[in-house]
Amino acid sequence: MPQLNPAPWFAILVFSWLVFITVIPTKVMSHTSPNEPAPLDSEKHETEPWNWPWQ
């Protein structure tokens, strides 16, 4: 039965994992975010307590 011969399927498995391990991570890591985070202001905003009418 030809489907039990592991020779071509093992080679395909090894080659596909080599592609997954070498090519795909380098392509994914080379992408940059279009929206780089901006530094936050160092000033602190003053907050006021809420005036709850039912308390």
Phi and psi in radians as a Rosetta constraint file:
Dihedral C 1 N 2 CA 2 C 2 CIRCULARHARMONIC -1.231 0.35
Dihedral N 2 CA 2 C 2 N 3 CIRCULARHARMONIC -0.438 0.35
Dihedral C 2 N 3 CA 3 C 3 CIRCULARHARMONIC -1.254 0.35
Dihedral N 3 CA 3 C 3 N 4 CIRCULARHARMONIC -0.199 0.35
Dihedral C 3 N 4 CA 4 C 4 CIRCULARHARMONIC -1.585 0.35
Dihedral N 4 CA 4 C 4 N 5 CIRCULARHARMONIC -0.076 0.35
Dihedral C 4 N 5 CA 5 C 5 CIRCULARHARMONIC -1.350 0.35
Dihedral N 5 CA 5 C 5 N 6 CIRCULARHARMONIC 1.994 0.35
Dihedral C 5 N 6 CA 6 C 6 CIRCULARHARMONIC -1.424 0.35
Dihedral N 6 CA 6 C 6 N 7 CIRCULARHARMONIC -0.116 0.35
Dihedral C 6 N 7 CA 7 C 7 CIRCULARHARMONIC -1.079 0.35
Dihedral N 7 CA 7 C 7 N 8 CIRCULARHARMONIC -0.945 0.35
Dihedral C 7 N 8 CA 8 C 8 CIRCULARHARMONIC -1.256 0.35
Dihedral N 8 CA 8 C 8 N 9 CIRCULARHARMONIC -0.586 0.35
Dihedral C 8 N 9 CA 9 C 9 CIRCULARHARMONIC -1.269 0.35
Dihedral N 9 CA 9 C 9 N 10 CIRCULARHARMONIC -0.585 0.35
Dihedral C 9 N 10 CA 10 C 10 CIRCULARHARMONIC -1.188 0.35
Dihedral N 10 CA 10 C 10 N 11 CIRCULARHARMONIC -0.687 0.35
Dihedral C 10 N 11 CA 11 C 11 CIRCULARHARMONIC -1.140 0.35
Dihedral N 11 CA 11 C 11 N 12 CIRCULARHARMONIC -0.713 0.35
Dihedral C 11 N 12 CA 12 C 12 CIRCULARHARMONIC -1.130 0.35
Dihedral N 12 CA 12 C 12 N 13 CIRCULARHARMONIC -0.726 0.35
Dihedral C 12 N 13 CA 13 C 13 CIRCULARHARMONIC -1.084 0.35
Dihedral N 13 CA 13 C 13 N 14 CIRCULARHARMONIC -0.807 0.35
Dihedral C 13 N 14 CA 14 C 14 CIRCULARHARMONIC -1.139 0.35
Dihedral N 14 CA 14 C 14 N 15 CIRCULARHARMONIC -0.761 0.35
Dihedral C 14 N 15 CA 15 C 15 CIRCULARHARMONIC -1.142 0.35
Dihedral N 15 CA 15 C 15 N 16 CIRCULARHARMONIC -0.718 0.35
Dihedral C 15 N 16 CA 16 C 16 CIRCULARHARMONIC -1.155 0.35
Dihedral N 16 CA 16 C 16 N 17 CIRCULARHARMONIC -0.656 0.35
Dihedral C 16 N 17 CA 17 C 17 CIRCULARHARMONIC -1.223 0.35
Dihedral N 17 CA 17 C 17 N 18 CIRCULARHARMONIC -0.576 0.35
Dihedral C 17 N 18 CA 18 C 18 CIRCULARHARMONIC -1.098 0.35
Dihedral N 18 CA 18 C 18 N 19 CIRCULARHARMONIC -0.694 0.35
Dihedral C 18 N 19 CA 19 C 19 CIRCULARHARMONIC -1.139 0.35
Dihedral N 19 CA 19 C 19 N 20 CIRCULARHARMONIC -0.785 0.35
Dihedral C 19 N 20 CA 20 C 20 CIRCULARHARMONIC -1.098 0.35
Dihedral N 20 CA 20 C 20 N 21 CIRCULARHARMONIC -0.649 0.35
Dihedral C 20 N 21 CA 21 C 21 CIRCULARHARMONIC -1.422 0.35
Dihedral N 21 CA 21 C 21 N 22 CIRCULARHARMONIC -0.562 0.35
Dihedral C 21 N 22 CA 22 C 22 CIRCULARHARMONIC -1.778 0.35
Dihedral N 22 CA 22 C 22 N 23 CIRCULARHARMONIC -0.813 0.35
Dihedral C 22 N 23 CA 23 C 23 CIRCULARHARMONIC -1.468 0.35
Dihedral N 23 CA 23 C 23 N 24 CIRCULARHARMONIC -0.858 0.35
Dihedral C 23 N 24 CA 24 C 24 CIRCULARHARMONIC -1.154 0.35
Dihedral N 24 CA 24 C 24 N 25 CIRCULARHARMONIC -0.792 0.35
Dihedral C 24 N 25 CA 25 C 25 CIRCULARHARMONIC -1.079 0.35
Dihedral N 25 CA 25 C 25 N 26 CIRCULARHARMONIC -0.625 0.35
Dihedral C 25 N 26 CA 26 C 26 CIRCULARHARMONIC -1.187 0.35
Dihedral N 26 CA 26 C 26 N 27 CIRCULARHARMONIC -0.624 0.35
Dihedral C 26 N 27 CA 27 C 27 CIRCULARHARMONIC -1.216 0.35
Dihedral N 27 CA 27 C 27 N 28 CIRCULARHARMONIC -0.687 0.35
Dihedral C 27 N 28 CA 28 C 28 CIRCULARHARMONIC -1.223 0.35
Dihedral N 28 CA 28 C 28 N 29 CIRCULARHARMONIC -0.724 0.35
Dihedral C 28 N 29 CA 29 C 29 CIRCULARHARMONIC -1.291 0.35
Dihedral N 29 CA 29 C 29 N 30 CIRCULARHARMONIC -0.267 0.35
Dihedral C 29 N 30 CA 30 C 30 CIRCULARHARMONIC -1.442 0.35
Dihedral N 30 CA 30 C 30 N 31 CIRCULARHARMONIC -0.181 0.35
Dihedral C 30 N 31 CA 31 C 31 CIRCULARHARMONIC -1.293 0.35
Dihedral N 31 CA 31 C 31 N 32 CIRCULARHARMONIC 2.497 0.35
Dihedral C 31 N 32 CA 32 C 32 CIRCULARHARMONIC -2.033 0.35
Dihedral N 32 CA 32 C 32 N 33 CIRCULARHARMONIC 2.702 0.35
Dihedral C 32 N 33 CA 33 C 33 CIRCULARHARMONIC -1.390 0.35
Dihedral N 33 CA 33 C 33 N 34 CIRCULARHARMONIC 2.338 0.35
Dihedral C 33 N 34 CA 34 C 34 CIRCULARHARMONIC -1.257 0.35
Dihedral N 34 CA 34 C 34 N 35 CIRCULARHARMONIC -0.377 0.35
Dihedral C 34 N 35 CA 35 C 35 CIRCULARHARMONIC -1.979 0.35
Dihedral N 35 CA 35 C 35 N 36 CIRCULARHARMONIC 1.577 0.35
Dihedral C 35 N 36 CA 36 C 36 CIRCULARHARMONIC -1.249 0.35
Dihedral N 36 CA 36 C 36 N 37 CIRCULARHARMONIC 2.451 0.35
Dihedral C 36 N 37 CA 37 C 37 CIRCULARHARMONIC -1.187 0.35
Dihedral N 37 CA 37 C 37 N 38 CIRCULARHARMONIC 2.380 0.35
Dihedral C 37 N 38 CA 38 C 38 CIRCULARHARMONIC -1.551 0.35
Dihedral N 38 CA 38 C 38 N 39 CIRCULARHARMONIC 2.584 0.35
Dihedral C 38 N 39 CA 39 C 39 CIRCULARHARMONIC -1.190 0.35
Dihedral N 39 CA 39 C 39 N 40 CIRCULARHARMONIC 2.487 0.35
Dihedral C 39 N 40 CA 40 C 40 CIRCULARHARMONIC -1.391 0.35
Dihedral N 40 CA 40 C 40 N 41 CIRCULARHARMONIC 2.676 0.35
Dihedral C 40 N 41 CA 41 C 41 CIRCULARHARMONIC -1.199 0.35
Dihedral N 41 CA 41 C 41 N 42 CIRCULARHARMONIC 2.555 0.35
Dihedral C 41 N 42 CA 42 C 42 CIRCULARHARMONIC -1.514 0.35
Dihedral N 42 CA 42 C 42 N 43 CIRCULARHARMONIC -0.176 0.35
Dihedral C 42 N 43 CA 43 C 43 CIRCULARHARMONIC -1.316 0.35
Dihedral N 43 CA 43 C 43 N 44 CIRCULARHARMONIC 2.522 0.35
Dihedral C 43 N 44 CA 44 C 44 CIRCULARHARMONIC -1.731 0.35
Dihedral N 44 CA 44 C 44 N 45 CIRCULARHARMONIC 2.286 0.35
Dihedral C 44 N 45 CA 45 C 45 CIRCULARHARMONIC -1.432 0.35
Dihedral N 45 CA 45 C 45 N 46 CIRCULARHARMONIC 2.408 0.35
Dihedral C 45 N 46 CA 46 C 46 CIRCULARHARMONIC -1.449 0.35
Dihedral N 46 CA 46 C 46 N 47 CIRCULARHARMONIC 2.386 0.35
Dihedral C 46 N 47 CA 47 C 47 CIRCULARHARMONIC -1.965 0.35
Dihedral N 47 CA 47 C 47 N 48 CIRCULARHARMONIC 2.626 0.35
Dihedral C 47 N 48 CA 48 C 48 CIRCULARHARMONIC -1.988 0.35
Dihedral N 48 CA 48 C 48 N 49 CIRCULARHARMONIC 2.533 0.35
Dihedral C 48 N 49 CA 49 C 49 CIRCULARHARMONIC -1.228 0.35
Dihedral N 49 CA 49 C 49 N 50 CIRCULARHARMONIC 2.602 0.35
Dihedral C 49 N 50 CA 50 C 50 CIRCULARHARMONIC -1.361 0.35
Dihedral N 50 CA 50 C 50 N 51 CIRCULARHARMONIC 2.529 0.35
Dihedral C 50 N 51 CA 51 C 51 CIRCULARHARMONIC -1.718 0.35
Dihedral N 51 CA 51 C 51 N 52 CIRCULARHARMONIC 1.703 0.35
Dihedral C 51 N 52 CA 52 C 52 CIRCULARHARMONIC -1.463 0.35
Dihedral N 52 CA 52 C 52 N 53 CIRCULARHARMONIC 2.164 0.35
Dihedral C 52 N 53 CA 53 C 53 CIRCULARHARMONIC -1.268 0.35
Dihedral N 53 CA 53 C 53 N 54 CIRCULARHARMONIC -0.316 0.35
Dihedral C 53 N 54 CA 54 C 54 CIRCULARHARMONIC -1.687 0.35
Dihedral N 54 CA 54 C 54 N 55 CIRCULARHARMONIC 0.110 0.35
